[in-house]
Amino acid sequence: MLTRCQGVGITVIRLIAIGSALSALSASSAPAQTDPRLVEVIRHAQEGQSDSARIKVQRLLAATSPTDSLYPEIVYTQAMVASDAADMRRQLQRVAVEYSSSSWADDALLRLVQLDYASGNLEGAARNLERIRLDYPGSSLLSQTSYWAARTYFDQKKPELACRWIAEGMAGVKGSIELQNQLSYLNQRCSQYAAAGPPAAPSLPPDTAPAAGARPDTATTITLVPETPTPPPPARPDTVRTEAAQPPAPVAQAGSRYRVQITAVRSSSTARSIAAKLKSRGFSVVTVEEGGLYKVRVGNYATKADAAAAVPEIRSKLGGSPFVVAES
C-alpha cells in the first residue's frame, strides 16, 4: 500500500509544506508593514478574514500610483494575503523584478526561497539565494537567508556551499537567539569539512540586461543568478582559501604579485563576458586558466596586505566572495 501511494504521499507532504509556508509567511509579515491600512489588511488575514483582506489590499492597490513609494509594499502585502501559492509567487516576483530597488525586494526574494524550498524546487531556491547574496550584499536579511541556504544546499548534497552560508550567517546574526541556535545546530554538520578551508566561490554566469526597475547603482554590476548553484571544483589549496582563513603566507618569491579573484567558471566565453563587464567598471582584469577553470581576477598589488585591503571595496561593488591570490 505504501508503494502504491508513494507518489500521492509526496504530493500531499509538499502541499502541506506549502500551506505551512503560506501561513508562516503571512504571520511573519505583520510587523514589517509600515502603513496602518496594510497592518489592518494583515490583521484581517490572520483573524481568518482572508477575503476581506484581499479586497482591501486590491482597492488600495487600485487607488495608488505605481510610481508611489508605497506601491511595492502594497504588492508585497497582496502576496502575503494571497489565496494560493501561485498567486503569492506572482506578486513576490513582481516586487523582486519591477521594484528591485525598493526596500521590499530582498524580502520578496527570501519569501520566494521559502516557497521554492517548501515545494521541493531546490534549484529555484538556490537561484534566488544567490540573487540575494549578489544583488543585496548589505541586506539585513542575510543571516536569516543563510539558514534557508544551509537547508537548501544540504538537501542538494552541496555541504561546502551550505557551510559557507552558515559561517557568514553566524558572523552576522544579531539579536536573534533562535536564529543563532538554528545556525549553530546546522553548523554541527560542517565539522568534517572544516579542515579543508572555505570552498571556492560559485561561478557567475554571463551578464544580461538588468531587470526593469533595477537600481541605477547596481544595474551594471555583475549581480546575476548562477546558471546552476554548483560551484567549481576546489582549486589548489593556496588559492582557494579566503584571506581570513589562510595561515601565515610564506615569503613571496621574487616577481610575485597579488590579485583579487572574483570567480572561477568552466566556460571561456563566460569568463570573457565577466571580464568585459569588469573592465567596463574600470577594473584591471586578467583571466587565468588553471585546472580546467577560467579564473577571473582584478588588480595588481605588490604586497598581499595591499590586495587584502582592496577586498572590502571590491566586495561592496560586486558582491560575492572575492579573495586574494598570489601569482608568480
TITILUM-83072 format. One record per residue: residue in one letter; x, y, z of N, C-alpha, C in turn. Coordinates in steps of 0.2 Angstrom, whole numbers, padded with zeros to 4 digits, always signed. Layout:
# TITILUM-83072
AXYZXYZXYZ/...
END
This chain:
# TITILUM-83072
M+0004-0006+0000+0000+0000+0000+0004+0006+0000/L+0010+0006+0004+0014+0012+0004+0017+0013-0003/T+0019+0008-0006+0022+0009-0013+0018+0012-0018/R+0011+0009-0018+0006+0012-0022+0005+0019-0021/C+0005+0021-0015+0003+0028-0013+0009+0033-0012/Q+0015+0030-0014+0021+0034-0013+0021+0041-0016/G+0019+0041-0023+0018+0047-0026+0013+0052-0024/V+0007+0049-0022+0002+0054-0019+0005+0056-0012/G+0008+0052-0008+0011+0054-0002+0015+0060-0002/I+0020+0060-0007+0025+0065-0008+0021+0072-0010/T+0016+0071-0014+0012+0077-0016+0009+0080-0010/V+0006+0076-0006+0002+0078+0000+0007+0082+0005/I+0013+0078+0006+0018+0081+0010+0020+0088+0008/R+0021+0089+0001+0023+0095-0002+0017+0101-0001/L+0011+0098-0002+0005+0103-0002+0005+0105+0006/I+0006+0101+0010+0006+0103+0017+0011+0108+0019/A+0017+0106+0016+0023+0111+0017+0022+0118+0014/I+0019+0118+0008+0017+0124+0005+0012+0128+0009/G+0007+0124+0011+0002+0128+0016+0005+0130+0022/S+0009+0127+0025+0013+0129+0031+0017+0135+0029/A+0020+0135+0024+0024+0141+0022+0020+0147+0021/L+0014+0146+0017+0009+0152+0016+0007+0155+0023/S+0005+0151+0028+0003+0153+0034+0009+0156+0038/A+0015+0154+0038+0021+0157+0041+0022+0163+0038/L+0022+0164+0031+0024+0170+0028+0019+0176+0030/S+0013+0174+0030+0008+0179+0032+0009+0181+0039/A+0010+0176+0043+0010+0178+0050+0016+0182+0052/S+0022+0181+0048+0028+0184+0050+0028+0191+0047/S+0024+0193+0042+0024+0199+0039+0021+0205+0042/A+0017+0204+0047+0013+0210+0050+0018+0215+0053/P+0023+0213+0057+0027+0219+0060+0031+0223+0055/A+0031+0220+0049+0035+0223+0044+0032+0229+0040/Q+0025+0229+0040+0021+0234+0037+0022+0240+0040/T+0022+0246+0036+0023+0252+0039+0017+0257+0038/D+0012+0255+0034+0006+0259+0033+0000+0256+0037/P-0003+0260+0041-0008+0257+0046-0014+0253+0042/R-0015+0255+0036-0020+0251+0032-0018+0244+0030/L-0011+0244+0029-0008+0237+0027-0008+0233+0033/V-0006+0236+0039-0006+0232+0045-0013+0229+0046/E-0018+0233+0045-0025+0231+0046-0027+0225+0041/V-0024+0225+0035-0025+0220+0030-0022+0214+0033/I-0016+0214+0035-0013+0208+0038-0017+0205+0044/R-0019+0210+0048-0023+0208+0054-0029+0204+0052/H-0033+0207+0047-0039+0203+0045-0037+0196+0042/A-0032+0195+0039-0030+0189+0036-0028+0184+0042/Q-0025+0186+0047-0023+0182+0052-0029+0180+0057/E-0034+0184+0056-0040+0183+0060-0045+0179+0056/G-0043+0176+0050-0047+0172+0046-0052+0175+0041/Q-0051+0182+0041-0055+0186+0036-0051+0187+0030/S-0049+0182+0026-0044+0182+0021-0047+0186+0015/D-0054+0184+0013-0057+0188+0008-0057+0195+0009/S-0059+0197+0015-0059+0204+0016-0053+0207+0016/A-0047+0204+0018-0041+0207+0017-0039+0208+0010/R-0040+0203+0006-0039+0203-0001-0042+0209-0005/I-0049+0210-0003-0052+0215-0006-0050+0222-0004/K-0048+0223+0002-0045+0229+0005-0038+0231+0001/V-0034+0226+0001-0027+0227-0002-0028+0229-0010/Q-0033+0225-0013-0034+0227-0020-0037+0234-0021/R-0041+0236-0017-0044+0243-0018-0038+0248-0016/L-0034+0247-0012-0028+0251-0010-0023+0251-0016/L-0022+0245-0019-0018+0245-0025-0021+0249-0031/A-0027+0249-0032-0030+0252-0037-0030+0260-0036/A-0030+0262-0030-0030+0269-0029-0023+0272-0028/T-0018+0268-0029-0011+0270-0028-0007+0270-0035/S-0004+0275-0036+0000+0276-0042+0006+0271-0042/P+0008+0267-0047+0014+0263-0047+0020+0266-0046/T+0020+0273-0047+0027+0276-0045+0027+0279-0038/D+0022+0278-0034+0022+0279-0027+0026+0274-0023/S+0030+0277-0018+0035+0273-0015+0031+0268-0010/L+0025+0269-0009+0021+0264-0006+0019+0258-0010/Y+0019+0259-0016+0016+0254-0021+0019+0247-0020/P+0026+0246-0020+0029+0239-0019+0027+0236-0012/E+0026+0240-0007+0024+0237-0001+0017+0235-0001/I+0013+0238-0005+0006+0235-0006+0006+0229-0010/V+0010+0228-0015+0011+0222-0019+0013+0217-0015/Y+0018+0218-0011+0021+0213-0006+0015+0211-0001/T+0011+0215+0002+0006+0214+0006+0001+0209+0003/Q+0000+0211-0004-0005+0207-0008-0003+0200-0008/A+0004+0199-0009+0007+0192-0009+0006+0189-0002/M+0006+0192+0003+0006+0189+0010-0002+0187+0011/V-0007+0190+0008-0013+0188+0009-0016+0184+0003/A-0012+0181-0001-0014+0178-0007-0018+0171-0006/S-0022+0169-0010-0026+0164-0009-0023+0157-0010/D-0017+0157-0014-0014+0151-0015-0006+0153-0017/A-0002+0148-0017+0005+0149-0018+0007+0152-0025/A+0003+0150-0030+0004+0153-0037+0003+0160-0037/D-0002+0163-0034-0003+0170-0034+0002+0173-0029/M+0004+0170-0024+0009+0173-0019+0015+0174-0023/R+0017+0169-0027+0023+0169-0031+0023+0174-0036/R+0018+0175-0039+0017+0180-0045+0018+0187-0042/Q+0015+0189-0036+0016+0195-0033+0023+0196-0030/L+0026+0191-0027+0033+0192-0025+0038+0193-0030/Q+0037+0189-0036+0041+0190-0042+0040+0197-0044/R+0035+0200-0044+0033+0207-0047+0037+0212-0042/V+0037+0211-0036+0041+0215-0031+0049+0215-0033/A+0051+0208-0034+0058+0207-0034+0061+0210-0041/V+0056+0210-0046+0059+0212-0053+0057+0219-0055/E+0051+0221-0054+0049+0228-0056+0051+0233-0051/Y+0052+0231-0044+0054+0236-0039+0060+0233-0035/S+0065+0231-0039+0071+0228-0036+0075+0233-0032/S+0074+0240-0033+0077+0245-0029+0073+0247-0023/S+0067+0244-0022+0064+0245-0016+0066+0241-0010/S+0064+0243-0004+0066+0240+0002+0063+0233+0003/W+0058+0232-0001+0055+0225-0001+0057+0220-0005/A+0062+0222-0010+0064+0217-0015+0068+0211-0012/D+0073+0212-0007+0076+0207-0004+0072+0202+0000/D+0067+0205+0004+0062+0201+0007+0058+0197+0003/A+0056+0200-0003+0052+0196-0008+0056+0190-0010/L+0062+0191-0012+0067+0185-0014+0067+0180-0009/L+0068+0182-0002+0068+0177+0003+0062+0173+0004/R+0056+0176+0003+0050+0173+0003+0049+0168-0003/L+0052+0170-0009+0052+0165-0014+0056+0159-0013/V+0062+0160-0010+0066+0155-0007+0062+0150-0003/Q+0059+0152+0002+0055+0148+0006+0049+0144+0002/L+0046+0148-0002+0041+0144-0006+0044+0139-0010/D+0050+0140-0014+0053+0135-0018+0055+0129-0014/Y+0058+0131-0008+0060+0125-0003+0054+0121-0001/A+0049+0124+0001+0043+0120+0003+0040+0116-0002/S+0041+0118-0009+0038+0114-0014+0043+0109-0017/G+0049+0109-0014+0054+0105-0017+0058+0107-0023/N+0057+0113-0025+0061+0116-0030+0067+0119-0028/L+0072+0115-0026+0079+0117-0023+0083+0121-0028/E+0082+0120-0035+0086+0124-0040+0083+0131-0040/G+0077+0132-0039+0074+0138-0039+0076+0142-0033/A+0076+0138-0027+0078+0141-0021+0085+0144-0021/A+0089+0140-0024+0097+0141-0025+0098+0147-0029/R+0094+0148-0034+0095+0154-0039+0093+0160-0035/N+0087+0160-0031+0085+0166-0028+0090+0168-0022/L+0093+0162-0019+0098+0163-0014+0104+0167-0016/E+0106+0165-0022+0112+0169-0025+0110+0176-0027/R+0104+0177-0029+0102+0184-0031+0102+0188-0025/I+0100+0186-0019+0100+0190-0013+0108+0191-0011/R+0112+0186-0012+0119+0187-0010+0122+0192-0015/L+0121+0192-0021+0124+0196-0026+0121+0203-0027/D+0114+0203-0027+0111+0210-0028+0110+0214-0022/Y+0110+0211-0016+0109+0214-0009+0114+0212-0004/P+0120+0214-0005+0126+0211-0001+0125+0215+0006/G+0122+0220+0007+0121+0224+0013+0114+0222+0016/S+0110+0218+0014+0104+0216+0017+0104+0214+0024/S+0099+0217+0028+0099+0214+0035+0096+0207+0035/L+0094+0205+0030+0091+0198+0030+0096+0192+0028/L+0102+0194+0027+0107+0189+0025+0108+0183+0030/S+0108+0185+0037+0108+0180+0042+0102+0175+0042/Q+0096+0178+0041+0090+0174+0040+0091+0170+0034/T+0093+0173+0028+0094+0169+0022+0099+0163+0023/S+0104+0164+0027+0109+0159+0027+0106+0152+0030/Y+0101+0153+0034+0098+0147+0037+0094+0143+0031/W+0091+0147+0027+0087+0143+0021+0092+0141+0016/A+0098+0145+0015+0103+0142+0011+0106+0136+0013/A+0107+0135+0020+0110+0129+0023+0106+0123+0021/R+0099+0124+0023+0095+0119+0022+0094+0117+0014/T+0094+0122+0010+0094+0120+0003+0100+0117+0000/Y+0106+0119+0002+0112+0116-0001+0113+0109+0003/F+0112+0108+0009+0112+0102+0012+0108+0097+0008/D+0102+0099+0007+0097+0094+0003+0100+0093-0004/Q+0103+0098-0007+0106+0097-0013+0113+0093-0013/K+0115+0091-0007+0121+0087-0006+0127+0092-0008/K+0127+0098-0006+0132+0103-0008+0134+0106-0001/P+0137+0102+0003+0139+0104+0010+0144+0110+0010/E+0148+0110+0005+0153+0116+0005+0149+0123+0005/L+0144+0123+0000+0140+0129+0000+0136+0131+0006/A+0133+0125+0009+0129+0126+0015+0133+0129+0020/C+0139+0126+0021+0144+0128+0027+0146+0135+0026/R+0148+0137+0020+0150+0144+0018+0144+0149+0021/W+0138+0147+0019+0132+0152+0021+0132+0152+0028/I+0132+0146+0031+0132+0146+0039+0137+0150+0042/A+0143+0150+0040+0149+0154+0043+0147+0161+0042/E+0145+0163+0036+0143+0170+0035+0137+0172+0039/G+0132+0168+0040+0126+0169+0044+0128+0170+0051/M+0132+0165+0054+0134+0166+0061+0138+0172+0063/A+0142+0174+0058+0146+0180+0059+0142+0186+0059/G+0136+0186+0056+0132+0192+0055+0126+0193+0059/V+0124+0187+0062+0117+0187+0066+0118+0191+0072/K+0112+0195+0073+0112+0199+0079+0105+0199+0082/G+0104+0199+0088+0098+0200+0091+0093+0194+0091/S+0095+0189+0088+0090+0183+0087+0093+0177+0090/I+0092+0175+0096+0095+0169+0099+0092+0163+0096/E+0086+0163+0093+0083+0157+0090+0087+0156+0084/L+0088+0161+0080+0092+0160+0073+0099+0158+0075/Q+0102+0161+0080+0109+0158+0082+0109+0151+0083/N+0104+0149+0087+0103+0142+0089+0102+0137+0083/Q+0098+0140+0078+0097+0136+0072+0103+0135+0068/L+0107+0141+0067+0113+0140+0063+0118+0136+0067/S+0119+0137+0073+0123+0133+0077+0122+0125+0076/Y+0115+0123+0076+0113+0116+0075+0116+0114+0068/L+0114+0118+0063+0116+0116+0057+0124+0116+0056/N+0127+0120+0059+0134+0120+0059+0138+0114+0061/Q+0134+0110+0065+0137+0104+0068+0139+0099+0062/R+0135+0100+0056+0136+0096+0050+0143+0098+0046/C+0145+0104+0048+0151+0106+0044+0158+0104+0047/S+0158+0101+0053+0164+0099+0056+0169+0095+0052/Q+0166+0091+0048+0170+0086+0043+0173+0090+0038/Y+0171+0096+0036+0173+0100+0031+0178+0106+0033/A+0178+0107+0039+0182+0112+0042+0190+0112+0040/A+0193+0106+0040+0200+0106+0039+0202+0108+0032/A+0197+0107+0027+0198+0109+0020+0198+0116+0019/G+0196+0120+0023+0195+0128+0022+0189+0129+0018/P+0188+0136+0018+0182+0138+0014+0183+0136+0006/P+0177+0134+0003+0177+0132-0004+0177+0138-0009/A+0179+0137-0015+0179+0142-0020+0172+0145-0020/A+0172+0151-0022+0165+0155-0023+0162+0152-0029/P+0155+0151-0029+0151+0149-0035+0152+0153-0041/S+0152+0149-0047+0153+0153-0053+0148+0158-0055/L+0149+0163-0058+0145+0168-0060+0143+0167-0067/P+0137+0169-0070+0136+0167-0077+0137+0174-0081/P+0136+0173-0088+0137+0179-0092+0132+0184-0090/D+0134+0190-0090+0129+0196-0088+0124+0197-0093/T+0118+0199-0091+0112+0201-0096+0110+0208-0094/A+0105+0210-0098+0102+0217-0097+0099+0217-0090/P+0099+0222-0086+0096+0222-0080+0088+0222-0080/A+0085+0220-0075+0078+0219-0075+0075+0226-0074/A+0069+0227-0076+0065+0233-0076+0065+0235-0069/G+0066+0242-0068+0066+0244-0061+0072+0243-0057/A+0078+0241-0060+0084+0239-0056+0087+0246-0054/R+0090+0245-0048+0093+0251-0045+0099+0254-0050/P+0100+0260-0051+0105+0263-0055+0112+0261-0053/D+0113+0260-0046+0120+0259-0044+0121+0252-0045/T+0116+0247-0046+0118+0240-0047+0116+0238-0054/A+0114+0242-0058+0111+0239-0065+0117+0237-0069/T+0123+0239-0068+0129+0237-0072+0134+0233-0068/T+0132+0231-0062+0137+0226-0059+0135+0219-0061/I+0140+0215-0059+0139+0208-0060+0135+0205-0055/T+0128+0205-0055+0124+0203-0050+0118+0199-0053/L+0120+0193-0056+0115+0189-0059+0116+0182-0056/V+0110+0178-0057+0109+0172-0054+0114+0167-0058/P+0117+0163-0054+0121+0157-0057+0117+0153-0061/E+0119+0150-0067+0115+0146-0071+0113+0140-0067/T+0118+0137-0063+0116+0132-0058+0120+0134-0052/P+0118+0132-0046+0122+0134-0040+0128+0130-0039/T+0130+0125-0043+0135+0121-0042+0142+0125-0043/P+0146+0124-0037+0152+0128-0038+0157+0124-0042/P+0162+0128-0044+0168+0124-0047+0172+0120-0043/P+0175+0115-0045+0179+0111-0041+0184+0115-0037/P+0186+0113-0031+0191+0117-0027+0198+0117-0031/A+0201+0123-0032+0207+0124-0035+0212+0122-0030/R+0219+0124-0031+0224+0122-0027+0223+0125-0020/P+0225+0122-0014+0223+0125-0008+0226+0132-0007/D+0231+0133-0010+0234+0140-0008+0231+0146-0012/T+0226+0144-0017+0222+0149-0020+0215+0149-0018/V+0212+0144-0014+0205+0144-0013+0203+0147-0007/R+0208+0147-0002+0206+0150+0005+0205+0157+0005/T+0200+0160+0009+0199+0167+0009+0204+0169+0014/E+0205+0176+0014+0210+0179+0017+0210+0178+0025/A+0204+0178+0028+0203+0177+0035+0205+0169+0037/A+0205+0165+0032+0206+0158+0034+0213+0155+0033/Q+0217+0159+0029+0224+0157+0027+0228+0157+0033/P+0233+0153+0033+0238+0153+0038+0243+0158+0036/P+0248+0160+0040+0253+0165+0038+0256+0163+0031/A+0256+0167+0027+0259+0166+0020+0266+0165+0020/P+0269+0161+0016+0276+0160+0015+0279+0167+0012/V+0285+0168+0013+0289+0173+0009+0288+0173+0002/A+0285+0178-0001+0284+0178-0008+0291+0178-0012/Q+0290+0174-0018+0296+0173-0022+0297+0180-0026/A+0303+0181-0028+0304+0187-0032+0300+0187-0038/G+0297+0193-0039+0292+0194-0045+0285+0192-0044/S+0284+0190-0037+0277+0188-0036+0273+0195-0036/R+0266+0194-0037+0261+0199-0037+0255+0196-0034/Y+0250+0201-0032+0244+0198-0029+0238+0201-0033/R+0233+0197-0034+0227+0199-0037+0221+0197-0032/V+0215+0200-0034+0209+0198-0031+0205+0194-0035/Q+0204+0187-0034+0200+0183-0038+0192+0184-0037/I+0189+0185-0042+0181+0187-0042+0177+0180-0043/T+0179+0176-0048+0176+0170-0049+0180+0165-0053/A+0177+0159-0053+0181+0154-0057+0175+0150-0061/V+0175+0150-0068+0170+0147-0072+0173+0142-0076/R+0168+0138-0079+0171+0132-0083+0171+0134-0091/S+0168+0140-0092+0167+0142-0099+0172+0148-0101/S+0175+0148-0106+0180+0153-0108+0175+0159-0110/S+0170+0158-0114+0165+0163-0116+0162+0167-0110/T+0161+0163-0105+0158+0166-0099+0163+0170-0095/A+0169+0168-0095+0175+0172-0092+0176+0178-0096/R+0176+0178-0102+0177+0184-0106+0171+0189-0105/S+0165+0187-0105+0159+0191-0103+0160+0194-0097/I+0162+0191-0091+0163+0194-0085+0169+0198-0085/A+0174+0197-0088+0180+0201-0089+0178+0208-0092/A+0174+0207-0097+0172+0213-0101+0168+0218-0097/K+0164+0215-0093+0159+0218-0088+0164+0222-0083/L+0168+0218-0080+0173+0221-0075+0177+0227-0078/K+0179+0226-0084+0183+0232-0087+0179+0238-0088/S+0173+0237-0090+0168+0242-0091+0167+0246-0084/R+0168+0243-0079+0168+0246-0072+0174+0249-0070/G+0179+0249-0074+0186+0252-0073+0191+0247-0069/F+0189+0241-0069+0194+0236-0066+0199+0234-0071/S+0205+0233-0068+0211+0230-0072+0210+0222-0071/V+0209+0219-0077+0206+0212-0076+0211+0207-0080/V+0212+0201-0077+0216+0196-0080+0212+0189-0080/T+0212+0185-0084+0209+0178-0084+0215+0173-0084/V+0215+0169-0079+0220+0163-0079+0216+0157-0080/E+0219+0152-0084+0216+0146-0085+0220+0141-0080/E+0217+0138-0076+0220+0133-0071+0215+0127-0070/G+0218+0121-0071+0214+0115-0069+0207+0115-0072/G+0207+0117-0078+0200+0117-0082+0195+0122-0080/L+0198+0127-0076+0193+0133-0074+0197+0139-0077/Y+0192+0144-0078+0195+0151-0081+0193+0155-0075/K+0199+0158-0072+0198+0162-0066+0199+0169-0067/V+0194+0173-0065+0194+0180-0067+0196+0184-0061/R+0202+0188-0062+0205+0191-0056+0206+0199-0058/V+0206+0203-0053+0207+0210-0054+0212+0213-0050/G+0215+0218-0052+0220+0222-0048+0227+0219-0050/N+0232+0223-0047+0239+0220-0047+0243+0224-0042/Y+0244+0220-0036+0246+0223-0030+0253+0220-0028/A+0257+0224-0026+0264+0222-0024+0264+0218-0018/T+0260+0219-0013+0260+0215-0007+0253+0212-0006/K+0253+0207-0002+0247+0203+0000+0243+0208+0004/A+0246+0212+0008+0242+0217+0013+0238+0222+0008/D+0242+0224+0003+0238+0229-0001+0232+0226-0005/A+0233+0220-0007+0227+0216-0010+0222+0215-0005/A+0223+0213+0001+0218+0212+0006+0215+0218+0008/A+0218+0224+0008+0215+0230+0009+0210+0232+0004/A+0211+0229-0002+0206+0231-0008+0200+0227-0008/V+0200+0221-0004+0194+0216-0005+0188+0219-0003/P+0187+0223+0003+0181+0225+0005+0178+0230+0000/E+0181+0234-0003+0178+0239-0008+0176+0235-0014/I+0180+0230-0016+0178+0226-0022+0172+0222-0020/R+0171+0219-0014+0165+0215-0012+0159+0220-0012/S+0160+0226-0010+0155+0231-0009+0152+0233-0016/K+0156+0233-0021+0154+0234-0028+0151+0228-0032/L+0154+0222-0031+0152+0217-0035+0149+0211-0031/G+0149+0211-0024+0146+0206-0021+0150+0200-0021/G+0147+0194-0019+0151+0188-0020+0156+0187-0014/S+0161+0183-0015+0166+0182-0010+0173+0182-0013/P+0175+0188-0015+0182+0189-0018+0187+0188-0013/F+0193+0185-0015+0198+0183-0011+0205+0184-0014/V+0210+0185-0010+0217+0186-0013+0221+0180-0015/V+0224+0181-0021+0228+0175-0023+0235+0178-0025/A+0240+0174-0025+0247+0176-0027+0248+0173-0034/E+0252+0177-0038+0254+0175-0044+0261+0176-0045/S+0265+0171-0048+0272+0172-0049+0273+0175-0056/
END
